[in-house]
Amino acid sequence: MAVRDGGAEAVLKEHDAGGCDLPDYGYSSKNIGEDEMDILRIIAAVILPPLGVFLQVGVGKHFWINIILTLLGYIPGIIHAVWVIARK
């Protein structure tokens, strides 16, 4: 598709004229948002609490706190991990 005088406006007009027959479902890879990522982080936090915290904040204060809580008990580690993910 060549760009004529008029730049993007000409390209859009050509696209609207039927240059592309792909269906528009209203979503794209750009629309995969934080909600979906939070669900994945919470699943990771239930399986391995420090992993969920790491995915949220990286290696930092909350990661090490979660390591200690998980070593002291699995449930406190899960609670802390879910709290760290949900508080943002």
Backbone bond lengths (Angstrom), bond angles and torsions (degrees), N, CA, C in turn:
res aa  C-N    CA-C-N  psi(-1)  N-CA   C-N-CA  omega(-1)  CA-C   N-CA-C  phi
1 M - - - 1.431 - - 1.525 107.22 -
2 A 1.280 118.43 116.84 1.452 123.20 -177.85 1.514 110.40 -88.54
3 V 1.311 115.77 143.27 1.465 121.07 177.72 1.520 108.06 -91.06
4 R 1.310 115.34 122.36 1.459 120.93 179.32 1.518 109.53 -95.17
5 D 1.342 114.84 -175.38 1.462 118.70 173.87 1.520 107.56 -60.90
6 G 1.273 117.47 129.09 1.458 121.84 -177.02 1.522 109.99 118.69
7 G 1.314 116.84 -10.78 1.457 122.45 173.21 1.510 113.98 58.76
8 A 1.310 114.88 -128.27 1.461 121.82 -175.32 1.518 111.82 -63.95
9 E 1.312 117.12 -31.61 1.465 120.15 -179.89 1.527 110.75 -62.46
10 A 1.336 116.54 -40.20 1.460 120.08 178.82 1.521 110.86 -68.18
11 V 1.320 116.73 -38.06 1.465 120.47 178.53 1.518 109.73 -64.11
12 L 1.330 117.35 -42.77 1.461 120.42 178.87 1.517 111.58 -63.42
13 K 1.323 117.44 -40.23 1.460 120.11 178.07 1.515 110.60 -63.76
14 E 1.327 117.39 -40.15 1.456 120.65 179.15 1.525 110.34 -66.49
15 H 1.336 115.82 -39.29 1.471 120.49 178.24 1.524 110.01 -63.92
16 D 1.327 117.61 -44.43 1.462 121.75 179.93 1.524 111.73 -66.34
17 A 1.316 117.20 -24.59 1.460 121.01 -178.77 1.528 111.95 -78.74
18 G 1.317 117.72 -0.90 1.452 119.76 176.29 1.514 113.16 111.49
19 G 1.288 117.57 21.51 1.457 120.73 179.50 1.518 113.01 -71.43
20 C 1.306 117.97 -16.75 1.461 121.85 -176.64 1.529 108.24 -139.49
21 D 1.323 117.49 124.06 1.455 121.09 -177.08 1.523 113.30 -106.06
22 L 1.332 117.70 22.16 1.451 120.58 179.56 1.514 109.97 -76.62
23 P 1.330 117.57 138.88 1.460 119.31 179.37 1.526 110.53 -71.45
24 D 1.315 116.45 148.79 1.459 122.43 177.72 1.521 108.06 -105.92
25 Y 1.330 116.07 107.63 1.452 120.67 -178.72 1.520 112.58 -91.04
26 G 1.320 117.73 -0.47 1.449 120.33 176.58 1.509 114.85 87.27
27 Y 1.312 117.90 6.49 1.454 119.37 176.82 1.517 109.02 -143.78
28 S 1.287 114.38 159.43 1.457 120.73 176.39 1.517 107.61 -148.95
29 S 1.304 117.10 179.78 1.459 119.80 179.85 1.522 110.99 -65.06
30 K 1.323 117.75 -21.91 1.457 120.80 178.34 1.523 111.27 -72.14
31 N 1.335 117.72 -21.36 1.454 120.90 -177.40 1.522 113.23 -88.33
32 I 1.314 118.06 -0.44 1.460 120.00 175.73 1.516 105.74 -73.95
33 G 1.322 115.56 108.04 1.448 119.96 -168.60 1.503 114.44 -103.68
34 E 1.295 112.73 -166.21 1.447 121.14 -177.50 1.524 112.37 -68.42
35 D 1.336 117.51 -27.13 1.464 118.58 179.79 1.519 111.54 -62.44
36 E 1.324 116.61 -44.12 1.460 120.01 178.48 1.520 110.88 -66.06
37 M 1.326 116.75 -38.82 1.462 120.15 178.59 1.521 110.77 -67.09
38 D 1.333 117.28 -37.41 1.459 120.31 177.98 1.524 110.91 -63.21
39 I 1.314 117.31 -38.29 1.465 120.35 177.96 1.522 110.04 -62.86
40 L 1.326 116.86 -43.58 1.469 120.13 178.10 1.525 111.13 -64.63
41 R 1.324 116.99 -39.30 1.469 120.17 178.65 1.519 111.25 -65.78
42 I 1.333 117.87 -38.72 1.462 120.47 179.77 1.529 110.42 -68.84
43 I 1.323 117.03 -39.11 1.475 119.52 175.65 1.523 109.67 -61.45
44 A 1.331 116.85 -44.00 1.468 120.69 177.49 1.523 110.36 -62.63
45 A 1.343 117.40 -37.34 1.458 121.19 -179.27 1.520 112.06 -67.40
46 V 1.321 117.50 -32.43 1.464 119.99 178.03 1.527 110.18 -73.30
47 I 1.321 116.88 -38.82 1.460 120.43 -179.90 1.530 110.67 -73.33
48 L 1.326 116.72 -48.84 1.464 122.53 -178.90 1.535 107.24 -145.24
49 P 1.325 117.62 95.79 1.466 121.01 -172.20 1.533 115.43 -51.32
50 P 1.334 120.45 -44.52 1.469 117.75 179.55 1.532 113.63 -62.40
51 L 1.317 118.07 -27.68 1.457 120.66 177.93 1.530 110.51 -66.39
52 G 1.320 117.76 -42.58 1.455 120.83 177.45 1.520 112.12 -62.01
53 V 1.337 116.59 -40.50 1.464 120.66 178.40 1.523 110.04 -68.21
54 F 1.324 116.74 -41.99 1.465 120.51 178.66 1.527 111.22 -59.81
55 L 1.326 116.87 -42.38 1.461 120.25 179.56 1.527 112.00 -65.85
56 Q 1.332 117.10 -26.29 1.457 120.76 -179.21 1.522 112.36 -86.08
57 V 1.338 117.29 -48.90 1.466 120.02 -171.40 1.523 114.03 -121.49
58 G 1.317 118.21 -6.13 1.463 119.97 -177.50 1.525 110.51 79.57
59 V 1.330 115.25 -163.74 1.465 120.37 179.62 1.521 107.41 -86.25
60 G 1.294 114.29 109.20 1.465 120.65 -178.74 1.511 109.35 -158.10
61 K 1.325 114.72 -161.43 1.462 121.47 -176.82 1.531 111.78 -57.52
62 H 1.327 117.16 -48.17 1.466 120.24 -176.75 1.529 111.87 -67.78
63 F 1.320 117.17 -31.98 1.463 119.86 177.11 1.525 110.62 -62.33
64 W 1.335 116.77 -47.19 1.467 120.04 -178.20 1.523 111.16 -69.88
65 I 1.312 117.91 -36.49 1.465 120.55 175.05 1.525 109.61 -60.69
66 N 1.329 116.06 -41.32 1.459 119.44 -179.53 1.527 111.58 -67.97
67 I 1.316 117.32 -36.93 1.480 120.00 175.89 1.528 109.37 -58.30
68 I 1.325 116.80 -47.65 1.467 120.97 -179.13 1.525 110.84 -63.64
69 L 1.335 117.17 -45.64 1.469 119.99 179.71 1.523 111.62 -63.21
70 T 1.325 117.21 -37.86 1.464 120.13 179.56 1.526 110.68 -68.55
71 L 1.314 116.81 -36.46 1.471 119.52 176.47 1.531 111.56 -67.68
72 L 1.328 116.57 -33.60 1.468 120.53 178.13 1.529 111.92 -75.92
73 G 1.315 116.61 -27.85 1.458 120.69 179.00 1.514 109.74 178.11
74 Y 1.299 115.21 138.57 1.460 120.82 -175.39 1.529 111.85 -64.02
75 I 1.326 116.79 -42.44 1.463 121.65 -177.82 1.533 111.99 -64.31
76 P 1.343 120.08 -46.49 1.474 118.65 175.84 1.531 112.83 -59.22
77 G 1.320 117.41 -34.63 1.454 120.83 176.71 1.521 111.86 -65.05
78 I 1.323 116.73 -41.23 1.469 120.60 178.26 1.526 110.40 -65.73
79 I 1.331 116.79 -44.86 1.467 120.53 -179.35 1.524 110.37 -60.36
80 H 1.312 117.04 -45.98 1.464 120.52 179.75 1.526 110.99 -64.38
81 A 1.328 117.39 -42.15 1.464 120.55 -179.35 1.525 111.18 -62.90
82 V 1.319 117.66 -45.35 1.458 120.88 178.98 1.527 110.28 -64.63
83 W 1.319 117.79 -37.62 1.464 121.38 177.35 1.530 110.93 -63.34
84 V 1.327 116.96 -44.70 1.467 120.18 179.48 1.544 110.20 -62.57
85 I 1.308 117.32 -40.72 1.475 120.60 -179.16 1.526 110.28 -69.83
86 A 1.323 117.91 -40.62 1.470 121.45 -174.39 1.529 113.36 -79.67
87 R 1.311 119.09 -21.48 1.469 120.71 -172.55 1.519 113.95 -75.67
88 K 1.307 118.88 -15.97 1.466 119.81 -177.97 1.473 109.49 -69.52
